[in-house]
Amino acid sequence: MKAFDFDHYLIDSYARFSRSFTSVCVDDLRHEVERQYDAGRFWPDALLSLNPQFLSGPTVDELAASGDLDDATSKIFRFGASPLRLHRHQAFWPAPCG
C-alpha cells in the first residue's frame, strides 16, 4: 500500500470510529461538528521528512574505485554528471560472521 493511501485509510478509519460514538441532535451544532470533521480539524496532515542526521559516506565513484562496487553500478547511480553520495550506513556494513 502506498504511504499516502495508507494515511488516508487510517484517517478515514479514525473518522468513522470517532463519529460513531457522537450523536448531535441539534441541527446547527451537528452541521458545525460535521464541518469541522470534514475540514480535517481533528487530525494533522501527513508528514514525510528526511533525516539530515545520517553521516555522509562515499560516492558511488569512490566505491567503484576501491573495488567495493561494480563500475557499471557507479555509472547508473548519478544525478546528471554527479555521482550519488551514500549515507555511511548505506556504504559500510559489517563483515559476515564465520
Chimera marker file (.cmm) of the C-alpha trace (Angstrom):
<marker_set name="trace">
<marker id="1" x="0.000" y="0.000" z="0.000" r="1" g="1" b="0" radius="0.5"/>
<marker id="2" x="1.362" y="3.427" z="-0.856" r="1" g="1" b="0" radius="0.5"/>
<marker id="3" x="2.185" y="5.793" z="2.022" r="1" g="1" b="0" radius="0.5"/>
<marker id="4" x="-0.482" y="8.395" z="1.246" r="1" g="1" b="0" radius="0.5"/>
<marker id="5" x="-3.124" y="5.748" z="0.530" r="1" g="1" b="0" radius="0.5"/>
<marker id="6" x="-2.367" y="4.202" z="3.920" r="1" g="1" b="0" radius="0.5"/>
<marker id="7" x="-2.518" y="7.644" z="5.561" r="1" g="1" b="0" radius="0.5"/>
<marker id="8" x="-5.962" y="8.287" z="4.038" r="1" g="1" b="0" radius="0.5"/>
<marker id="9" x="-7.119" y="4.823" z="5.084" r="1" g="1" b="0" radius="0.5"/>
<marker id="10" x="-6.074" y="5.476" z="8.706" r="1" g="1" b="0" radius="0.5"/>
<marker id="11" x="-7.722" y="8.895" z="8.803" r="1" g="1" b="0" radius="0.5"/>
<marker id="12" x="-10.943" y="7.558" z="7.264" r="1" g="1" b="0" radius="0.5"/>
<marker id="13" x="-10.993" y="4.681" z="9.772" r="1" g="1" b="0" radius="0.5"/>
<marker id="14" x="-10.402" y="7.035" z="12.680" r="1" g="1" b="0" radius="0.5"/>
<marker id="15" x="-13.079" y="9.441" z="11.414" r="1" g="1" b="0" radius="0.5"/>
<marker id="16" x="-15.652" y="6.624" z="11.196" r="1" g="1" b="0" radius="0.5"/>
<marker id="17" x="-14.687" y="5.464" z="14.700" r="1" g="1" b="0" radius="0.5"/>
<marker id="18" x="-14.798" y="8.926" z="16.282" r="1" g="1" b="0" radius="0.5"/>
<marker id="19" x="-18.096" y="9.804" z="14.598" r="1" g="1" b="0" radius="0.5"/>
<marker id="20" x="-19.650" y="6.511" z="15.708" r="1" g="1" b="0" radius="0.5"/>
<marker id="21" x="-19.962" y="7.482" z="19.375" r="1" g="1" b="0" radius="0.5"/>
<marker id="22" x="-21.305" y="11.004" z="18.974" r="1" g="1" b="0" radius="0.5"/>
<marker id="23" x="-24.882" y="11.864" z="18.216" r="1" g="1" b="0" radius="0.5"/>
<marker id="24" x="-25.695" y="15.558" z="17.993" r="1" g="1" b="0" radius="0.5"/>
<marker id="25" x="-29.428" y="16.199" z="17.798" r="1" g="1" b="0" radius="0.5"/>
<marker id="26" x="-29.380" y="19.974" z="17.253" r="1" g="1" b="0" radius="0.5"/>
<marker id="27" x="-29.125" y="20.679" z="13.516" r="1" g="1" b="0" radius="0.5"/>
<marker id="28" x="-26.883" y="23.755" z="13.566" r="1" g="1" b="0" radius="0.5"/>
<marker id="29" x="-24.467" y="22.181" z="16.069" r="1" g="1" b="0" radius="0.5"/>
<marker id="30" x="-24.415" y="18.850" z="14.180" r="1" g="1" b="0" radius="0.5"/>
<marker id="31" x="-23.643" y="20.680" z="10.916" r="1" g="1" b="0" radius="0.5"/>
<marker id="32" x="-20.795" y="22.551" z="12.591" r="1" g="1" b="0" radius="0.5"/>
<marker id="33" x="-19.318" y="19.349" z="14.041" r="1" g="1" b="0" radius="0.5"/>
<marker id="34" x="-19.556" y="17.714" z="10.600" r="1" g="1" b="0" radius="0.5"/>
<marker id="35" x="-17.914" y="20.757" z="9.016" r="1" g="1" b="0" radius="0.5"/>
<marker id="36" x="-15.032" y="20.502" z="11.490" r="1" g="1" b="0" radius="0.5"/>
<marker id="37" x="-14.611" y="16.791" z="10.756" r="1" g="1" b="0" radius="0.5"/>
<marker id="38" x="-14.713" y="17.409" z="7.008" r="1" g="1" b="0" radius="0.5"/>
<marker id="39" x="-12.126" y="20.196" z="7.355" r="1" g="1" b="0" radius="0.5"/>
<marker id="40" x="-9.700" y="17.716" z="8.956" r="1" g="1" b="0" radius="0.5"/>
<marker id="41" x="-9.636" y="19.630" z="12.241" r="1" g="1" b="0" radius="0.5"/>
<marker id="42" x="-9.111" y="16.513" z="14.331" r="1" g="1" b="0" radius="0.5"/>
<marker id="43" x="-6.011" y="15.062" z="12.631" r="1" g="1" b="0" radius="0.5"/>
<marker id="44" x="-2.832" y="16.521" z="11.155" r="1" g="1" b="0" radius="0.5"/>
<marker id="45" x="-1.695" y="16.387" z="7.549" r="1" g="1" b="0" radius="0.5"/>
<marker id="46" x="0.677" y="13.598" z="6.584" r="1" g="1" b="0" radius="0.5"/>
<marker id="47" x="4.303" y="14.259" z="7.424" r="1" g="1" b="0" radius="0.5"/>
<marker id="48" x="7.180" y="12.920" z="5.383" r="1" g="1" b="0" radius="0.5"/>
<marker id="49" x="10.663" y="14.123" z="6.155" r="1" g="1" b="0" radius="0.5"/>
<marker id="50" x="14.297" y="13.332" z="5.539" r="1" g="1" b="0" radius="0.5"/>
<marker id="51" x="16.643" y="12.716" z="8.411" r="1" g="1" b="0" radius="0.5"/>
<marker id="52" x="19.629" y="15.034" z="7.903" r="1" g="1" b="0" radius="0.5"/>
<marker id="53" x="21.428" y="13.433" z="10.872" r="1" g="1" b="0" radius="0.5"/>
<marker id="54" x="22.809" y="10.461" z="8.910" r="1" g="1" b="0" radius="0.5"/>
<marker id="55" x="26.584" y="10.522" z="8.498" r="1" g="1" b="0" radius="0.5"/>
<marker id="56" x="27.780" y="11.189" z="4.981" r="1" g="1" b="0" radius="0.5"/>
<marker id="57" x="29.500" y="8.315" z="3.205" r="1" g="1" b="0" radius="0.5"/>
<marker id="58" x="31.426" y="7.823" z="-0.027" r="1" g="1" b="0" radius="0.5"/>
<marker id="59" x="30.191" y="8.414" z="-3.546" r="1" g="1" b="0" radius="0.5"/>
<marker id="60" x="29.444" y="5.540" z="-5.890" r="1" g="1" b="0" radius="0.5"/>
<marker id="61" x="32.540" y="6.573" z="-7.864" r="1" g="1" b="0" radius="0.5"/>
<marker id="62" x="34.709" y="6.239" z="-4.737" r="1" g="1" b="0" radius="0.5"/>
<marker id="63" x="33.238" y="2.808" z="-4.011" r="1" g="1" b="0" radius="0.5"/>
<marker id="64" x="33.838" y="1.692" z="-7.589" r="1" g="1" b="0" radius="0.5"/>
<marker id="65" x="37.447" y="2.939" z="-7.447" r="1" g="1" b="0" radius="0.5"/>
<marker id="66" x="38.062" y="0.958" z="-4.249" r="1" g="1" b="0" radius="0.5"/>
<marker id="67" x="36.565" y="-2.195" z="-5.779" r="1" g="1" b="0" radius="0.5"/>
<marker id="68" x="33.634" y="-2.297" z="-3.343" r="1" g="1" b="0" radius="0.5"/>
<marker id="69" x="31.131" y="-1.511" z="-6.087" r="1" g="1" b="0" radius="0.5"/>
<marker id="70" x="30.972" y="-2.633" z="-9.694" r="1" g="1" b="0" radius="0.5"/>
<marker id="71" x="31.973" y="0.066" z="-12.203" r="1" g="1" b="0" radius="0.5"/>
<marker id="72" x="28.701" y="-0.317" z="-14.115" r="1" g="1" b="0" radius="0.5"/>
<marker id="73" x="26.728" y="0.458" z="-10.951" r="1" g="1" b="0" radius="0.5"/>
<marker id="74" x="28.585" y="3.724" z="-10.463" r="1" g="1" b="0" radius="0.5"/>
<marker id="75" x="27.553" y="4.765" z="-13.987" r="1" g="1" b="0" radius="0.5"/>
<marker id="76" x="23.864" y="4.235" z="-13.164" r="1" g="1" b="0" radius="0.5"/>
<marker id="77" x="23.541" y="5.916" z="-9.749" r="1" g="1" b="0" radius="0.5"/>
<marker id="78" x="24.120" y="9.535" z="-10.704" r="1" g="1" b="0" radius="0.5"/>
<marker id="79" x="22.404" y="12.907" z="-10.736" r="1" g="1" b="0" radius="0.5"/>
<marker id="80" x="23.355" y="14.034" z="-14.217" r="1" g="1" b="0" radius="0.5"/>
<marker id="81" x="27.149" y="14.000" z="-14.177" r="1" g="1" b="0" radius="0.5"/>
<marker id="82" x="27.386" y="13.906" z="-10.374" r="1" g="1" b="0" radius="0.5"/>
<marker id="83" x="27.758" y="10.555" z="-8.614" r="1" g="1" b="0" radius="0.5"/>
<marker id="84" x="25.300" y="9.622" z="-5.890" r="1" g="1" b="0" radius="0.5"/>
<marker id="85" x="26.709" y="10.091" z="-2.391" r="1" g="1" b="0" radius="0.5"/>
<marker id="86" x="25.547" y="7.439" z="0.027" r="1" g="1" b="0" radius="0.5"/>
<marker id="87" x="24.994" y="7.735" z="3.730" r="1" g="1" b="0" radius="0.5"/>
<marker id="88" x="27.669" y="5.965" z="5.748" r="1" g="1" b="0" radius="0.5"/>
<marker id="89" x="25.309" y="3.186" z="6.862" r="1" g="1" b="0" radius="0.5"/>
<marker id="90" x="24.421" y="2.509" z="3.219" r="1" g="1" b="0" radius="0.5"/>
<marker id="91" x="28.016" y="2.028" z="2.146" r="1" g="1" b="0" radius="0.5"/>
<marker id="92" x="29.604" y="0.169" z="5.035" r="1" g="1" b="0" radius="0.5"/>
<marker id="93" x="28.351" y="-2.999" z="6.611" r="1" g="1" b="0" radius="0.5"/>
<marker id="94" x="29.912" y="-5.486" z="8.978" r="1" g="1" b="0" radius="0.5"/>
<marker id="95" x="31.876" y="-8.421" z="7.617" r="1" g="1" b="0" radius="0.5"/>
<marker id="96" x="29.970" y="-11.721" z="7.564" r="1" g="1" b="0" radius="0.5"/>
<marker id="97" x="30.319" y="-13.904" z="10.659" r="1" g="1" b="0" radius="0.5"/>
<marker id="98" x="32.335" y="-17.079" z="10.471" r="1" g="1" b="0" radius="0.5"/>
<link id1="1" id2="2" r="1" g="1" b="0" radius="0.2"/>
<link id1="2" id2="3" r="1" g="1" b="0" radius="0.2"/>
<link id1="3" id2="4" r="1" g="1" b="0" radius="0.2"/>
<link id1="4" id2="5" r="1" g="1" b="0" radius="0.2"/>
<link id1="5" id2="6" r="1" g="1" b="0" radius="0.2"/>
<link id1="6" id2="7" r="1" g="1" b="0" radius="0.2"/>
<link id1="7" id2="8" r="1" g="1" b="0" radius="0.2"/>
<link id1="8" id2="9" r="1" g="1" b="0" radius="0.2"/>
<link id1="9" id2="10" r="1" g="1" b="0" radius="0.2"/>
<link id1="10" id2="11" r="1" g="1" b="0" radius="0.2"/>
<link id1="11" id2="12" r="1" g="1" b="0" radius="0.2"/>
<link id1="12" id2="13" r="1" g="1" b="0" radius="0.2"/>
<link id1="13" id2="14" r="1" g="1" b="0" radius="0.2"/>
<link id1="14" id2="15" r="1" g="1" b="0" radius="0.2"/>
<link id1="15" id2="16" r="1" g="1" b="0" radius="0.2"/>
<link id1="16" id2="17" r="1" g="1" b="0" radius="0.2"/>
<link id1="17" id2="18" r="1" g="1" b="0" radius="0.2"/>
<link id1="18" id2="19" r="1" g="1" b="0" radius="0.2"/>
<link id1="19" id2="20" r="1" g="1" b="0" radius="0.2"/>
<link id1="20" id2="21" r="1" g="1" b="0" radius="0.2"/>
<link id1="21" id2="22" r="1" g="1" b="0" radius="0.2"/>
<link id1="22" id2="23" r="1" g="1" b="0" radius="0.2"/>
<link id1="23" id2="24" r="1" g="1" b="0" radius="0.2"/>
<link id1="24" id2="25" r="1" g="1" b="0" radius="0.2"/>
<link id1="25" id2="26" r="1" g="1" b="0" radius="0.2"/>
<link id1="26" id2="27" r="1" g="1" b="0" radius="0.2"/>
<link id1="27" id2="28" r="1" g="1" b="0" radius="0.2"/>
<link id1="28" id2="29" r="1" g="1" b="0" radius="0.2"/>
<link id1="29" id2="30" r="1" g="1" b="0" radius="0.2"/>
<link id1="30" id2="31" r="1" g="1" b="0" radius="0.2"/>
<link id1="31" id2="32" r="1" g="1" b="0" radius="0.2"/>
<link id1="32" id2="33" r="1" g="1" b="0" radius="0.2"/>
<link id1="33" id2="34" r="1" g="1" b="0" radius="0.2"/>
<link id1="34" id2="35" r="1" g="1" b="0" radius="0.2"/>
<link id1="35" id2="36" r="1" g="1" b="0" radius="0.2"/>
<link id1="36" id2="37" r="1" g="1" b="0" radius="0.2"/>
<link id1="37" id2="38" r="1" g="1" b="0" radius="0.2"/>
<link id1="38" id2="39" r="1" g="1" b="0" radius="0.2"/>
<link id1="39" id2="40" r="1" g="1" b="0" radius="0.2"/>
<link id1="40" id2="41" r="1" g="1" b="0" radius="0.2"/>
<link id1="41" id2="42" r="1" g="1" b="0" radius="0.2"/>
<link id1="42" id2="43" r="1" g="1" b="0" radius="0.2"/>
<link id1="43" id2="44" r="1" g="1" b="0" radius="0.2"/>
<link id1="44" id2="45" r="1" g="1" b="0" radius="0.2"/>
<link id1="45" id2="46" r="1" g="1" b="0" radius="0.2"/>
<link id1="46" id2="47" r="1" g="1" b="0" radius="0.2"/>
<link id1="47" id2="48" r="1" g="1" b="0" radius="0.2"/>
<link id1="48" id2="49" r="1" g="1" b="0" radius="0.2"/>
<link id1="49" id2="50" r="1" g="1" b="0" radius="0.2"/>
<link id1="50" id2="51" r="1" g="1" b="0" radius="0.2"/>
<link id1="51" id2="52" r="1" g="1" b="0" radius="0.2"/>
<link id1="52" id2="53" r="1" g="1" b="0" radius="0.2"/>
<link id1="53" id2="54" r="1" g="1" b="0" radius="0.2"/>
<link id1="54" id2="55" r="1" g="1" b="0" radius="0.2"/>
<link id1="55" id2="56" r="1" g="1" b="0" radius="0.2"/>
<link id1="56" id2="57" r="1" g="1" b="0" radius="0.2"/>
<link id1="57" id2="58" r="1" g="1" b="0" radius="0.2"/>
<link id1="58" id2="59" r="1" g="1" b="0" radius="0.2"/>
<link id1="59" id2="60" r="1" g="1" b="0" radius="0.2"/>
<link id1="60" id2="61" r="1" g="1" b="0" radius="0.2"/>
<link id1="61" id2="62" r="1" g="1" b="0" radius="0.2"/>
<link id1="62" id2="63" r="1" g="1" b="0" radius="0.2"/>
<link id1="63" id2="64" r="1" g="1" b="0" radius="0.2"/>
<link id1="64" id2="65" r="1" g="1" b="0" radius="0.2"/>
<link id1="65" id2="66" r="1" g="1" b="0" radius="0.2"/>
<link id1="66" id2="67" r="1" g="1" b="0" radius="0.2"/>
<link id1="67" id2="68" r="1" g="1" b="0" radius="0.2"/>
<link id1="68" id2="69" r="1" g="1" b="0" radius="0.2"/>
<link id1="69" id2="70" r="1" g="1" b="0" radius="0.2"/>
<link id1="70" id2="71" r="1" g="1" b="0" radius="0.2"/>
<link id1="71" id2="72" r="1" g="1" b="0" radius="0.2"/>
<link id1="72" id2="73" r="1" g="1" b="0" radius="0.2"/>
<link id1="73" id2="74" r="1" g="1" b="0" radius="0.2"/>
<link id1="74" id2="75" r="1" g="1" b="0" radius="0.2"/>
<link id1="75" id2="76" r="1" g="1" b="0" radius="0.2"/>
<link id1="76" id2="77" r="1" g="1" b="0" radius="0.2"/>
<link id1="77" id2="78" r="1" g="1" b="0" radius="0.2"/>
<link id1="78" id2="79" r="1" g="1" b="0" radius="0.2"/>
<link id1="79" id2="80" r="1" g="1" b="0" radius="0.2"/>
<link id1="80" id2="81" r="1" g="1" b="0" radius="0.2"/>
<link id1="81" id2="82" r="1" g="1" b="0" radius="0.2"/>
<link id1="82" id2="83" r="1" g="1" b="0" radius="0.2"/>
<link id1="83" id2="84" r="1" g="1" b="0" radius="0.2"/>
<link id1="84" id2="85" r="1" g="1" b="0" radius="0.2"/>
<link id1="85" id2="86" r="1" g="1" b="0" radius="0.2"/>
<link id1="86" id2="87" r="1" g="1" b="0" radius="0.2"/>
<link id1="87" id2="88" r="1" g="1" b="0" radius="0.2"/>
<link id1="88" id2="89" r="1" g="1" b="0" radius="0.2"/>
<link id1="89" id2="90" r="1" g="1" b="0" radius="0.2"/>
<link id1="90" id2="91" r="1" g="1" b="0" radius="0.2"/>
<link id1="91" id2="92" r="1" g="1" b="0" radius="0.2"/>
<link id1="92" id2="93" r="1" g="1" b="0" radius="0.2"/>
<link id1="93" id2="94" r="1" g="1" b="0" radius="0.2"/>
<link id1="94" id2="95" r="1" g="1" b="0" radius="0.2"/>
<link id1="95" id2="96" r="1" g="1" b="0" radius="0.2"/>
<link id1="96" id2="97" r="1" g="1" b="0" radius="0.2"/>
<link id1="97" id2="98" r="1" g="1" b="0" radius="0.2"/>
</marker_set>
